[in-house]
Amino acid sequence: MLYPAFSRVFCFIAMAKTIAIQGGYGAFHEIAAHHFFENEEIKILPRNTFRDMVTTLKERRADFGIMAIENSLAGSIIPNYNLIINTSMHITGEIYLRIKQNLVAMPGVKISELREVYSHPMAILQCQTFFDTHPDIRLIESIDTAFSAEEIAEKGLRDTGAISSRLAAEKYGLNILARSIETNKKNYTRFLILTENGITIPPEEVNKASIYFTVAHKFGSLSKILSIISYYEINLAKIQSMPIPGKDWEYMFYVDVEINDYDMYQKSLEAIKPFTPSLGILGEYRKGNSVIE
C-alpha cells in the first residue's frame, strides 16, 4: 500500500521528462531545455558528446534530446546534421537562445591572476576580441563550457578560468569576473529538440520542416528542386550542403522550409521526388521562439 505522500512523489517522478543534453549541468543546452519545456517538470541527463546524447535517445534512456545545430556567428555544426540523418531521430521542435558568455573563476580570484582559460572551441571563438586585450591568458579548448567550470570548482584552481553561462557559475560556486564577453551581442544559437519516441505535431500546427535530399551529379539538378519549392510557395529558411562520403563531388542537402499551407508542402515533396535519388523528412514542427538566457 502506498501512503498518500509517497504516491504524490511517485507521480511527480513518473511525469517528469528526461532531457539528454550535450555538456554538464549549467550548459547552454540545459538553459535551452528549461526554456523550451517551460512550466514542465524535467530531469537533465548530461552527456559528454553529441554522439553520446544520440545514443542515449536510441536506447530510450531519455524522452528528448537537445542538440545545438548552428550559431549566428560561428555557423553550422556540420557533424550534427549527419548524426541526425544517419539515425532514426526526428526533430519535434527548435529554440533560439541568446548566448551570453561569462569569464568565471574561483571566488576571490582576479583576472590578473589567471594564466589559462578553458572552454568549448565555439565559446572561445565567440569571445576572441575580449581576450585580445588579455594577451597573457592562454586559451585552451575543452569539450564543454559547463564541464570547464565544474573542473575548476572541483580542483580549486586559482590560476585558471572558464568561459561559461551564468547558470554554470551559480551551480559550481564560481564568481563572474566579466559578464557578457562575447564579441557580438546578437549571438544566438539554434537548438533542435530531438526524440525517438514517435511524438508528432498535428499537421494544422506545423509551420516548419527539415528535409534532406541528394541530387544527381548533373547540370541544374539542385536548381530544379529549389524551383519546385518556390513554385509551391514554400519559403526556404536554410540550405546546408554536405559531401557524401565515398562519392566524389556529390552532396546531400539539408533544407529548412517554412510552411503556410501544409497541403502545398506535401505536394511540393511529391513533386521533388522524381528529381532526387533520396528524399527524407527529419522533422515537422512549430517554428521556434528566440529567448534570452
N, C-alpha and C positions, 0 to 999 in steps of 0.2 A: 504493500500500500504506500502511495506517495503522499507525504504531507503537503498541505496547500502551498507553503512557502517553497518547498523543493520543486513542486510542479511548476510554479511560475518561473523558477530559474531554468528548469529543463526546457520549457517552451522558448524562453529567451535565447538559449544556446542553439536550439534547433532552427530558429528563424533567422539567425544571423547568417549573412552571406560571407563566404570566404573569398577574398580577393588576393590573387597571386600578383606580386609586383617584382620588377627587377630593381634590386637595391635593398638597402636596410630600412629599418624604421626611421621615419623622418625624411625619406627620399621624396623627390618631387612626384614620383609615381604614387606615393601614399597620399600626398596632398590632392592630386588629381582624383584619386579614388573617393576621398571624402566629399569632394565637390560633386562628382558625378552621382554618387549614391547618397546624396544629401537626404537627411531625415530617415535613413535606413540604418539598421544595425549591421555593421560589417566587421570582419576579422581580417587583419592584414597578414599575409603569408609572404615574408621576404624570400627572394631568390637571388643568387649571385649574378646570373646572366639571363639574357632573354631566352636562350635555348632552355635553360633550367625552368623558366617560367612556363614555356610552352609545354615541356614535358609534364609538369605538374598538372596542367589542364588536361592533357591527353590521358593521364592516369586518373582523372576525375577526383583529384585531391583539392580542387578549388572550383568554385562556381564560375568565377570570371577571372580574367587576367587583364592587366593594363600594360600597354606597350607604347612607348614613345616612337613616333614614326617620322616626324620631321620637326625642324626648328626654323623659325623665321630668319635666323642669322646663319646657322651652320648648314641648313638644307636637309635633305632626306637622309634617313638611316637605311641605306640600301639593303644590308643583310636582313633587316627585319621584314622587308617585303617578301623575300624568299622564304623566311620562316613561316609566314602565313600561307603563302601559295603552296608550299610543299607539305602542308599538314591539313587536317580536317577542321582547323579553326575557322570560325566565321565572325565577322565584325557585327556587333549589335549596337554600337554607339561610338561617340567621339566627344572629346572635350579639349578646348584650347586654354592652356594655363599660362598666365603671365608669370614669367620666371624672374624672381629676384634672387640674385646670388649675394652671399654674405661671406666676409672673411671672419672665421671663428677660431678661437684658441682657448686654452685653459684660463680660468679666472686669474686675474692679476697680471697676465702676460701682455706686454705692449708690442705693437707692430715692429718696433726697432729691435726687438729680441728674437724675432722669427728668422730662421735660416732656411726653412723649407716650408712649402705649402703643397698639400696633396689634394687632388680632386679628379673627377672624371675628365677625360680629354675635351669634351664639348664644353664643360663648365670653364675650363682653363681658357679655351678659345674665346668664350664669351666675355672674359674678364681681362684680356691681354693688355688693354690700354691702362687699366688701373695698375697692373704690375710693372708696366714700363716705367712708372715713377718710383718703383721699389726694386732697382736692379740687383740688389744684394740678396733678394729672396729667390731661391731656386724652386721652380715649379716642377712637380713630379706627378705623372699620370697614375691614376688608380682606377679600380673598377666601378667606383660609385662615390657620389658626394657624401651620402649618409654614412657609408662604411668608413670613409676617411675621418669623419667627425667622431664616430664611435671608437676608432682605434686610438685617436689622440686622448680621448677621455679615459679609456681603459688602461692605457700605458702611462698616463700622466705626463705626456710630452710637453715640455715648456719652451722648446725652441722650434716647434712645428705647429703650423696652422692648417686649416682646411677651407675650401670653398664649399659652402653648403646652404641649405634652406634655413629659415628661421626655426622651423619645426624641429629640425635635426639638432640645432644648437640647444633648444629647450629640452629635448629628450635626453641629451647626454651631458647637460650641465655646463655647457661652454658659453663663453662670452662672445658677443658680436663686436669685433674690433672696427669693422667698417661695413655699413649697410648698403645694399643695392649697388654693388661694384661692377655690375655688367655694363659693358660699353654702350649698348643700345637699350634705351629704356622701353622700347616696344619689342621686347624679347619674349616671344611666345613659342611654346612647344605644343604640338598637337599629339594627343594621346588617343589610341584606339582601345575600345573595350572589346575583348575577345571572349568567346565561350565555345564549348563543345557540347553543351547540354541541350541543344535543339530549340532554344528560345528564339523566337522570331518576332518581328514587329509587324502589326497588322498593315496591309498594303495602303489603307487610307491614311496611315500616319507616316509612311515612308516618304522622305523628300530628298534622300541622298543614297547613293550606292557606290560601291567599289567593285570594279570588274577588272579582269585581265584578259589579254589575248596575245596571240603570236601572229606574225604576218609572214607570208612567203617572201623570199628574197627577190622581189620583183619591183620594177619601177611603179610608183604610185600606189602600192598596196596600203600603206598607212593612211594616205590622204583620202582614199576611198572610204575607209572606215570612219574617219573623222567627219567626212562629208555626210555620211548617213546619220551620225549622231546629231549633227547640226540640222539636217533635214527634218528630223523628228522633234525639233525644238527642245533638245536636251542640252543643258548648259554644261560645258566641260570645265570642271573646277580644278583638275590637276591631271597631268600626264607625266609618268616616270618610265623611262626606258631602262631595261636591264638585259645584259648579254645572256644568251643561253649557253651554259657550259657545254663544250664539245661541238658546238655548231658555230663555226667562224662567221662573224658579221651578221648573225641572226639575233633578233631581240624579242623579248617579251615586253609588253607594255601594260603598266598598271595605271588605271584611269579612275578618277573620282568624277561622278556626274551628279548634278543637282536636278531633282525631278519635280516638275509641276503637275504632270499627268502620268499616273502610274501605267495606264494602258499604253500610252505613247512610248513610254520607256520600254515596256515589254515588246512592243512592235519593233523598236529600234534594235533590240537584241536579236530578234528573228531575222531582221534584215542584214545584220552584220555577219551571221553565221557562214554564209557562202564565201566570205572573203577572208576567213581565218581558219587555220588548221585546228585551233583550240580556243575556246571561249569559256570563261568561268566567272562566277559571281562570288566575291569574297564577303559580301555583306550588303544588306539593305537596311537602312536605319534612319534615325532622325538627325538632322544637321545639328552639330554641337554648338554649345554656347562658349563664349570667352569669359573666363573668370580670372580674378587676381588672387595670388597666393595669400 
